[in-house]
């Protein structure tokens, strides 16, 4: 939630704590009480619709066979038929982008080092009026991936984001190594790799070709065609 003066900007977050663009709501501050009451009513109805007295967050995840029953016999037959005609691998993939959050602080201190230490102290300065810089967000990258082999689990994966998160993080499957072109590499690690590969001995390196283009790109320089 971001305070915009007379209005509030609301945006959901994912289970990883990352802002989601699934929906965005801007509403006047005068409506905040009505929003809280509506959310409380929604939580009450959802809680009573579940077996027992558990909340939505605490509700246990049903076993796999109960999900497959809900799909119905016709859905299972269609899925099996589709898998026979299209035997391609199936994956669950997590992607993310890093969103800069900035804040301008007014700090009185005897020197810059002290001011910087105070600026990093969340106890002295909270993030209540911080701003999110969508224009400077990092490119979307692939973080992790697993392969889904069982038809039953594939049906579950297509039910909701909650189910997909559970399948990725339940620890029963090995994460697949992501090709480097889809990940955001550490610039220092990439530079070290280039230098090691181009080492000519006696403290000299010879860099040309694709490595030279990579270094120029990392430095923000133009690349000659």
Buried (B, 14 or more C-beta within 10 A) or exposed (E): EBEEEEBBEBBEEEEEEEBEEEEEEEEEEEEEEEEEEEEEEEEEEEBEEEEEEEEEEEEEEEEEEEBBEEBEEEEBEEBEEEEEEEEEEBEBBBEBBEBEEEEEEEEEEEEEEEEEEBEEEEEEBEEEEBEBEEEEEEEEBBBBBBEBEEBBBBBBBEEEEEBBBBBBBEEEBEEBEBEEEEEBEEEEEBBEBBEEEBEEEEEEEEBEEEBBBBBEEBEEEEEEE
